Amino acid sequence: MFKKKETLVTAFALFSLFFGAGNLILPPLLGFNSGNQWLVVTIGFGLSAVAIPVLGILAHAKLQGSLIDFGNKVSPIFSLVYAFFIYAIAIALPSPRTASVTHEMAIQPFWNISSWYTSSIYFALVLLFALNRSKILNILGKILTPAIILILLLVIGITIFSFPFDFGSTTIASPFANGILEGYQTFDAIGAVVVGGVIIISINLKYVDATYDEKKTLIRNAAWFAGLALFLIYMGLILSGALSHAVFNAETTRTEILSGLAKQSLGNIGNLFLSILVGLACFTTAVGIVTGTADFVASRFNESKSAYTIMAIIGSVLGVLVGQFNVAYIIAVAIPSLMFIYPITIILIVLNVVPDKYASSLVFRAVTIATILFSIPDFLGSIGAITPEANTLSWIPLQQYSLGWVLPALIVFVIFNIYINVNKK
């Protein structure tokens, strides 16, 4: 039923819903600090910021449901609590952060106005889009995303050919692990389970007569296209940052290096192009988060349009309030919540993608519990409750990289699958 055009439009819509504030400002500084290890960092960053989100969309394509369905095999109560935390984090941190980034990089360089004005107008437009959600797929896929990608390609392409192809030494102790953890800050794994639902509902509204298999194929193909585009853009931004090691000093901030690259590549007009890019990239992500959260609340009230509208308004107002804080502060505040919720999200995505015969309810429960238990030290460490020296689980492989949950989750997955297969016989 679906032609290449529909797949491309859906892929562009997915790309724009993913590509927001963190996706834009994190890679250049990561590349700058990685130096000659930029490729290793890129692979780590791509794992958490591309591979896992793509798997999240593939899980949505398989489930054809909402975020609630991701954790149902653990238990309905767990699923509801998990969904609540995901949407609470999304609406309170990454969504307002998009307004903060837009103000700092797209508005402040040109107009000396208060961030209250910026975030108020910004989220008024977000609310307008959210309340006209049937048009989201077309607007994002046909208009906004091509503009985002065109400007990104200009900045990356000119930058790469403007600098000598040499690199400084890395200042990162563990490039691969650091790339993975920096990928957490994009919120894209959370974004996958949130905006994936937005795409599902938007497709259902637009393609009423499509079958389950047709919609599954459309979403799956669009996810791979969007993932490839994201990875290439990230690689380009990280490489651009790595090549600029002689231009910026060690104290350069995330926003400063991005602004500097735009000016280096596009001259004085670079700031104008960057402002348009930042505004578009951040705006599309905010629309996805507010719409997804409103969808979730409406689903708890029998798809009530009033509940959807009220939640969209609340999400927009919260965005205005939290958006007053600067980008660095919001990123710092987000770390503890990410250290706890991100591993759980990754595990639920993976378990929903693997074949059903390897992902029974028992396996879901066991692996999720193991992930939660072994994520607690990382969470406590992120809020300063324990020091690395006092961590009794420091002997676990990858624990020093805040990834101590990975091996226990894998071991529990294997053991419980063996146990189930033995009992069947």
C-alpha positions in Angstrom: 0.0 0.0 0.0 2.7 2.5 1.0 5.0 3.9 -1.6 8.6 5.2 -1.1 7.2 8.7 -0.6 5.1 7.8 2.5 8.1 5.9 3.9 10.4 8.9 3.4 7.9 11.4 4.9 7.5 9.1 8.0 11.3 8.7 8.3 11.7 12.5 8.1 9.0 12.9 10.8 10.8 10.4 13.0 14.1 12.1 12.5 12.7 15.5 13.4 11.0 14.2 16.5 14.3 12.7 17.7 16.6 15.5 16.6 16.3 18.1 19.3 18.4 20.2 21.7 20.8 17.4 23.0 21.3 15.9 19.6 22.5 19.2 18.3 24.7 20.6 21.1 26.3 17.3 22.5 28.2 15.8 19.5 30.5 18.8 18.6 31.9 19.2 22.2 32.2 15.4 22.5 34.2 15.4 19.3 36.3 18.3 20.4 37.3 16.4 23.6 37.7 13.0 21.9 40.5 14.2 19.5 42.0 11.2 17.7 39.6 8.9 19.4 36.6 10.5 17.7 35.6 7.4 15.8 35.5 5.3 19.0 33.4 7.9 20.7 31.1 8.1 17.6 30.4 4.3 17.8 29.6 4.5 21.6 27.4 7.6 21.0 25.7 5.9 18.1 25.0 2.8 20.2 22.9 4.7 22.8 21.7 7.6 20.7 20.9 5.7 17.4 20.8 1.9 17.8 18.6 1.8 20.9 16.2 4.4 19.7 15.8 2.6 16.4 15.1 -0.6 18.3 12.5 1.4 20.3 10.7 2.3 17.1 10.9 -1.3 15.8 9.4 -2.4 19.1 6.5 0.1 18.6 6.1 -1.3 15.1 5.7 -4.8 16.6 3.4 -3.8 19.4 1.3 -1.2 17.5 0.3 0.2 20.9 1.4 2.8 23.4 4.2 3.1 26.0 2.0 1.1 28.5 2.5 -2.0 26.3 6.3 -1.9 26.8 6.2 -3.0 30.4 3.0 -5.1 30.5 4.9 -8.4 30.6 6.5 -7.3 33.8 3.2 -6.3 35.4 0.4 -3.8 34.6 1.2 -1.9 37.7 4.9 -1.7 36.9 4.0 -0.6 33.3 1.8 2.2 34.6 4.4 3.5 37.1 7.2 3.2 34.5 5.1 5.2 31.9 4.3 7.8 34.5 8.0 8.3 35.3 9.0 8.4 31.6 6.4 11.1 30.7 7.1 13.1 33.9 10.8 13.2 33.0 10.2 13.9 29.3 7.8 16.8 30.0 9.9 18.3 32.9 13.4 18.1 31.4 14.0 17.5 27.6 10.9 19.4 26.5 11.8 22.6 28.5 15.4 22.2 27.5 14.5 22.8 23.9 13.2 26.2 24.7 16.3 27.0 26.8 18.6 26.0 23.9 16.5 28.0 21.4 16.7 31.1 23.6 20.5 30.8 24.2 21.4 30.0 20.6 18.7 31.3 18.3 17.3 34.4 20.1 19.8 35.9 22.5 22.5 36.5 19.9 20.2 38.8 18.0 17.7 40.3 20.5 18.2 41.2 24.1 14.9 39.9 25.4 13.9 37.9 28.4 13.7 34.1 28.2 10.1 34.5 29.4 9.1 35.9 26.0 11.0 33.3 24.1 9.6 30.3 26.0 6.0 31.7 26.1 5.9 32.2 22.3 7.7 29.0 21.7 5.4 26.8 23.7 2.3 28.6 22.4 3.3 27.4 19.0 4.1 23.9 20.4 0.6 23.9 21.9 -0.9 25.0 18.5 0.8 22.0 16.8 -0.2 19.6 19.5 -3.8 20.6 19.2 -3.7 20.0 15.5 -2.0 16.6 15.7 -3.5 15.1 12.6 -1.3 17.4 10.5 1.9 16.6 12.4 3.2 13.9 10.1 3.0 16.0 7.0 4.3 19.2 8.5 7.3 17.5 10.1 8.0 15.1 7.3 7.6 17.4 4.3 8.6 20.9 5.6 10.6 21.1 8.8 12.9 18.1 8.6 14.3 18.8 5.1 15.2 22.3 6.2 16.9 20.9 9.3 18.9 18.3 7.3 19.9 20.9 4.6 21.4 23.3 7.1 23.1 20.5 9.0 24.7 19.2 5.9 25.9 22.8 5.0 27.5 23.3 8.4 29.1 19.8 8.5 30.2 19.7 4.9 31.9 23.1 4.9 33.5 22.5 8.3 35.1 19.2 7.3 36.6 20.7 4.2 37.7 23.9 5.9 40.0 22.4 8.6 43.2 20.3 8.1 42.4 16.6 8.6 44.4 16.2 11.8 43.4 15.7 15.4 44.6 16.5 18.9 45.0 14.1 21.7 41.9 12.9 23.5 41.1 14.3 27.0 38.6 11.4 27.6 39.7 8.5 29.7 37.2 6.0 28.4 36.1 7.1 24.9 33.7 4.3 24.1 32.0 4.3 27.5 31.9 8.1 27.5 30.3 8.1 24.1 27.5 5.8 25.4 26.8 7.8 28.5 26.8 11.1 26.6 24.3 9.5 24.3 22.0 9.1 27.3 21.8 13.0 27.4 20.0 13.0 24.0 17.1 11.3 25.7 16.6 9.4 22.5 15.8 6.0 24.1 13.1 7.8 26.1 12.2 9.7 23.0 11.7 6.4 21.1 9.1 5.0 23.5 7.4 8.5 23.7 7.4 9.7 20.1 7.0 6.2 18.7 3.5 6.3 20.1 3.0 9.7 18.5 3.9 8.2 15.1 1.7 5.2 15.6 -1.3 7.3 16.4 -0.6 9.8 13.6 -0.3 6.9 11.1 -3.6 5.4 12.4 -5.3 8.8 11.9 -3.9 9.3 8.4 -4.0 5.8 7.0 -7.2 4.4 8.4 -7.5 1.5 5.9 -3.9 0.2 6.3 -3.5 -3.3 7.8 -1.3 -4.1 10.8 1.4 -5.6 8.5 1.4 -2.6 6.2 1.8 -0.2 9.1 4.5 -2.4 10.7 6.5 -2.4 7.4 6.1 1.4 7.0 7.3 2.2 10.6 10.1 -0.4 10.4 11.5 1.0 7.1 11.1 4.6 8.3 13.0 3.8 11.5 16.0 2.4 9.6 16.1 5.5 7.3 15.8 7.8 10.2 18.5 5.9 12.2 21.0 6.0 9.3 20.4 9.8 8.9 20.9 10.4 12.6 24.1 8.4 12.7 25.6 10.2 9.7 24.7 13.6 11.2 26.2 12.6 14.6 29.3 11.4 13.0 29.6 14.6 11.0 29.1 16.8 14.1 31.6 14.8 16.2 34.2 14.8 13.4 33.7 18.6 13.0 34.3 19.1 16.7 37.4 16.9 16.6 38.9 18.8 13.6 38.4 22.1 15.4 40.8 21.3 18.2 43.1 24.2 17.4 40.3 26.8 17.2 38.6 26.5 20.6 40.1 26.4 24.1 39.5 23.7 26.7 36.9 25.8 28.5 34.6 26.0 25.5 31.0 25.2 26.3 28.6 23.1 24.2 26.7 26.0 22.8 29.9 28.0 22.1 31.5 25.3 20.0 28.4 24.8 18.0 28.0 28.5 17.3 31.7 28.7 16.5 31.5 25.9 14.0 28.5 27.6 12.3 30.5 30.9 12.0 33.6 29.1 10.8 31.7 27.3 8.1 29.1 29.9 7.0 30.7 33.2 8.0 28.7 36.0 9.5 25.5 34.5 8.2 26.3 31.3 10.0 24.6 32.5 13.2 21.4 33.1 11.3 21.4 29.7 9.8 22.3 28.2 13.1 19.4 30.0 14.8 17.0 28.6 12.2 18.4 25.1 12.7 18.3 25.3 16.5 14.7 26.6 16.4 13.4 23.9 14.0 15.3 21.0 15.7 14.2 21.9 19.2 10.7 22.8 18.2 9.9 19.4 16.5 11.1 17.5 19.6 9.0 19.6 21.9 6.0 19.0 19.8 6.6 15.2 19.9 7.0 15.2 23.7 4.0 17.3 24.5 1.8 15.4 22.0 3.0 12.0 23.4 2.4 13.0 27.0 -1.1 14.3 26.2 -1.8 11.0 24.3 -0.8 9.0 27.4 -3.1 11.1 29.7 -6.0 10.9 27.3 -5.6 7.1 27.1 -6.1 6.9 30.9 -9.4 8.7 30.4 -11.0 6.7 27.6 -9.3 8.8 24.9 -10.9 12.0 26.3 -10.2 15.0 24.0 -10.6 17.2 27.1 -7.9 15.3 28.9 -5.6 15.5 25.9 -6.1 19.3 25.6 -5.6 19.9 29.3 -2.4 17.9 29.4 -1.1 19.6 26.3 -1.7 23.0 28.0 -0.1 21.8 31.3 3.0 20.5 29.3 3.3 23.8 27.5 3.0 25.8 30.7 5.6 23.6 32.4 7.9 24.1 29.5 7.6 27.8 29.9 8.5 27.6 33.6 11.4 25.2 33.5 12.7 26.7 30.2 13.9 29.7 32.2 16.9 27.7 33.5 20.0 27.6 31.4 21.0 24.6 29.3 23.9 23.5 31.5 21.8 23.5 34.6 19.0 21.4 33.0 21.6 18.9 31.7 23.1 18.6 35.2 19.7 18.1 36.8 18.8 15.4 34.3 21.8 13.1 35.1 20.4 11.3 38.1 17.1 10.5 36.5 18.8 9.3 33.4 21.2 7.0 35.3 18.1 5.2 36.7 15.5 5.2 34.0 17.7 4.8 31.0 18.9 1.3 31.7 15.3 0.1 32.4 14.2 1.8 29.1 17.0 0.1 27.1 16.1 -3.3 28.6 12.4 -3.0 27.9 13.1 -1.9 24.3 15.5 -4.9 23.7 13.1 -7.4 25.3 10.2 -6.1 23.2 12.3 -6.5 20.0 13.7 -10.0 20.5 11.5 -13.0 19.4 8.6 -13.7 21.8 10.0 -17.2 22.6 13.0 -15.6 24.3 10.9 -12.9 26.0 8.3 -14.5 28.2 6.7 -12.7 31.1 9.1 -14.5 33.5 12.2 -13.3 31.5 10.8 -9.8 31.4 10.3 -9.7 35.2 13.7 -11.2 36.0 15.8 -9.1 33.6 14.0 -5.9 34.6 14.4 -6.5 38.3 18.1 -7.3 37.8 18.5 -4.1 35.8 16.8 -2.0 38.4 18.9 -3.5 41.3 22.2 -3.0 39.5 21.3 0.5 38.3 20.8 1.8 41.9 24.6 2.3 42.6 24.9 4.5 39.5 21.9 6.5 40.5 23.2 6.9 44.1 26.6 7.9 42.8 25.1 10.5 40.5 23.4 12.3 43.4 26.6 12.0 45.6 25.0 9.5 48.0 27.9 7.1 47.6 31.4 7.5 46.4 33.1 5.1 43.9 35.3 3.8 46.8 32.2 3.0 48.9 30.4 1.2 46.0 30.2 -2.4 47.1 29.4 -3.5 43.5 32.6 -1.9 42.0 33.9 -5.4 41.2 31.2 -5.9 38.6 32.6 -5.5 35.0 31.7 -2.1 33.5 30.6 -0.7 36.9 33.4 1.9 36.7 31.8 3.2 33.5 28.3 3.4 35.1 27.3 0.4 33.0 27.3 -2.2 35.8 23.8 -3.3 34.9 24.6 -4.6 31.5 26.3 -7.9 32.3 23.9 -8.9 35.1 20.9 -8.3 32.8 22.5 -10.4 30.1 23.3 -13.2 32.5 19.8 -13.3 33.9 18.3 -13.2 30.4 20.4 -16.3 29.4 19.8 -18.2 32.7 16.0 -17.8 32.7 15.7 -18.7 29.0 17.7 -21.9 29.7 15.5 -22.6 32.8 12.3 -22.2 30.7 13.6 -24.4 27.9 14.7 -27.2 30.3 11.3 -27.2 32.0 9.6 -27.5 28.6 11.4 -30.7 27.9 
